[in-house]
Amino acid sequence: MTPFEIGTPPRPFCDASRLVQRRMPGPRRAPRTTRAVPEETAIAFSYEGAAYAVMMATPADLTDFAIGFSLTERIIRSPCDVETLETVSTADGIMLRMSLAHQPSVAYWERRRRLAGPSGCGLCGLESLADAMRAPPPVTGDAGLSRKEIFDAMAALPDWQPMNRATGALHAAALWLPTAGIVAAREDVGRHNALDKLIGAAARDGISAAGGAVLLTSRVSVEMIQKAAIFGVPILVAVSAPTALAVRVAEAAGITLAAVARHDGFEIFTHADRLLDVEFEQPAAAD
């Protein structure tokens, strides 16, 4: 097996039988049809023979997931730090077994997670408050976007979501770069998993995020900011609103956070100076 060879995972979605009811006048027989629904699979991460975490995720792009998760957990510094990656499929899920070029640090063994992380949470299983509130690295990338670029980027994002078009139930994370537009996107039932997969894909392809922006189809919680900071991306644009903690951490990390990005506008919460053609009202002076 080559270092990044991966076995055949389950299909990322399947057909489920359903009874269809629509809002129509009068009695109506419910027809039975099928609908594509996403799989949600337990994905276990193992390093040097020791279990680390189990995440519920879409069983697709698993090599990207293994690399991206390992990067955002700070277990590795680059894909080269993973010497081998093996997948083992069982009746209960999939295990990603990795051997590393360097032994994990003491912090790794102290931070090991033994609880399962549901698809909606990227911090489940951490053993201490300090682990959950790890300060992200500062982001200093020199990047800027215009209003038109944000609108165009978000409008183009659905074209990069084939699994969501089939199921209507997956989040996406995409990387936008100046002059190139969207260069990569990944999907998953978990928003943080989608971002990990994107980070892994970019790292494997040698794509730097320093001059670009990450686009999200989800709300922005603190772990999304932490992962974006490790990715080194200076701008994050999301369809939904951020949490208060995400705003504070984005401010501290130097990340421009634009959210509630829809066809008719968006809202800028931190480091608005990277928006190139927007004039900002200055805050009122304190009495």
N, C-alpha and C positions, 0 to 999 in steps of 0.2 A: 504494500500500500504506500503510495506517495504521501508526502507530508499533509497535503490538503485533499486527499481523495476521500470521498464520502459515499456511503452506500445509498441505495434507493429508498428515500423516505416515503411515508404514506402520502396519498394525494392530499393537497392542502384544503380541498373541499369535496363534498359528496352531495348526492341527491337525497333529500328527505321527503317522505310522503307528507302531504298536507291537505286539509280541507279549507277551501277558499270561501270567505264570506265578504261580500261587498255591501256598501250602503245603497240599497235600492228599494223602491216601494214594493209592497206586497210580499207574500211568502216566496221563498226561493230555496231550492235544493242546493246544498253546498257541494260543488264538484270536488273530486279528489284528484290532485295533480302532484307534481314534485317540484321542489325548489332547491337550488344550490345553497348549501349552508357550509360555513367554514369549519374545518377540524380545529379542535383545541387539544393539544397533546402535551403531556408532561415531558419536558426536555431537561435532562440532568447534566450538569457540568462536573467533570472530574479532572483533577490535575494530579499528576504523579501518583495515580492510584487512589487518591483521597477525594471523597465526595465533597463538593463545595456548595452547590445550590441546585434547586429544581424550580424551573419556571414553566408556567403554562403558556404555550405559544403555538403559532401556526407552523406546521412542519414543512417549511420551505426556506430556501436560502440558509441552510443550517451552517455551512462553512462561514458565511458572513456573520451569522449570529455568534458562532463560537469565537471568532476573532474580535468582533465588536464588543461583546460582553466582557471578554478578557481584558480588552483595552480600557473600557469604562470602569471596570472593577480594579484597575491598576495592577493587575496580575502580570501583564506584559507591557512592554513599551512599543513593540512593533510586531507585525505578523511573523517576522523572522525568529521571534522568541519561542514560537510554537514549532517544535521539531516534528511531531506527528499528531495527526488528528484521526481518530477512529470513531465510527458510529456503530452503536449496538442497538438494534431494535428489539423490543420485547413486547409482550402483551400489554404491559403497563405504560409504555412510552419509549423514548429514545434517550440513550446515554451518549454524550459527547466526551470521549476520553482523549485527553491531551497530555503529551509529554513535553516538557519545557527545556529550553537550552540552558537555563539557569534555575537553580533551586529557588522556590518562592521565598520571599522575605519573611521575617518573623511576623510582620503585620498581617501577612496573608493568613497564617495559621490562627492568629488572634481574631481575624475577621470572617473566618469560615462560617457559612450559613447552612443550617440543617433543616430549615423550614421551607415549605413550598411557597413560591410567589405566585399568586393568581395573575391572570392576564391583565388585570387593571391596576397592578401595583408593582413598582420597581424597587421598593425598599423592604418588602416583607422578609422576615427572617433575620434581619440584622440584630446583633446581640446587645448593642448599646446605643444610647442616644448619640454618643460621639460619632459612631459609624454613620448614622443617618444624616448627621449634620457636618460631614466632612467638607471643609472649605474647598471650593473648586479652584483650579489654577486661574490666574488672571488672563484675560483675553485681550490682546492688543492689536489684532489684525486691522490693517488699514483698508477698510471697505466702505462702500457707499451704494445706496440704492435710490432711485427716483420713485415717485409715486407710480408712474406708468410701469416700471419694472416690477414692482410689487403686485400690481393688478394683473399684469400679463403672466407673471410666474404662478400666481394662485389659480388663474384661469387655465393654465396649461397642466396643472397637477392632475386632474382627473384622467388625462390621457396616459398617465404613468401608473394607473391603478387597475390593472386588468382583473385581479381577484376581487376587488371591491365591486367592479361592474357586474361580476358574476353573482356575488352574494349580498352586496349592500351592507357588509358587516365588518370590514377591515379598516384599520387606520393605515396611514402612509406617512413616511418621512422622506423628504427629497433634498438633494443638494443642488443649489442654484449657483452658477458662477457667471461673472461678468462676460459679456460677448458670447458665451456658450449657452446660456440658459440652464435648464435642468439637465444635469449630466448623469444622475443616478437617483433611483428611488427604490424603497423597499416597503413591503406591506406586512401587517401582522394583526392578529386580534388584540394584541397589547400595544399601546402607543409607544411605550418605552422599548419593547422588543423591536418594533419597526425602526426606531432610532439606532439601537444597537446594530441591527442588520445593515443599516445605511453606513454607519461608521466603519463596520467591518469591510463592507464592499469598497468603500473609498480607500481604506488603508491597504487592502490587497492590490488595488489598481494604482497605488501611488498618487492618489489625487489629494491635494492639499485643500483644506476648507478655509484657509486663512483669509482669502479675499472674497468669500461668498456668503451665502445665507442658507440656513436650513428652513424648509417649509414643513409645517405639521398640519395634519387634519384634525388635531385633537386639542383639548385644553392643555395648559402648560402648568404642570406641577413641578415641585422643586427638583425632582430627580431628572427631569428633562433638561433643566438648566445645568445641572451638574454634568450630565453627559455631554451637552453641547460645549461646555467649557473645556472638558477633556479633549473633545474633538478639535478645539481651537477655532470654532466658527464664530465670527463677531456679530452676526445678525441672526435672529430667530423670528420667523413669522408664522403665526398660528391662526387657525380658523376660529378657535374658541378663546375664552378668557383665561388669564393666568390666576393662580392663587396669590395671596398676599406675600407668602414666603418666597414664591418664585420670583416676584418682582424685586424683593429685597436682595435675593441672592444674585439675580441678573445685574442689578445695580452694582453690587460689590465686585462681581466678576468682570465688569466692563463689557457686558453683552447688551446690544441693542435689542430690545424686546418689543415687537409689534404684534398685536393680537386682535381678536375679533375682526380678522381680515376677510371681508366679504366683497361682493361685487360693487357695493356702494361706498366702501370706505374701510379704514382700519384705525386702530388706536395705538399710540406709541407710549410705552410706559417707562422706558429707561434709555439713556444715551441716544437722545434724538438727533444728535449732531451728525450721525451717519445717514440721515435722510437728506438727500442732496437738494431737493427743490421745495422744501417745506419751510415756511416762516412760522416761528413759534412765538406765542404770546409769553412775555416774561412774567414770572410770578410777582405778585404785588409785594412791595417792600414792607417789612415788618415795622410796626409802630415803635 
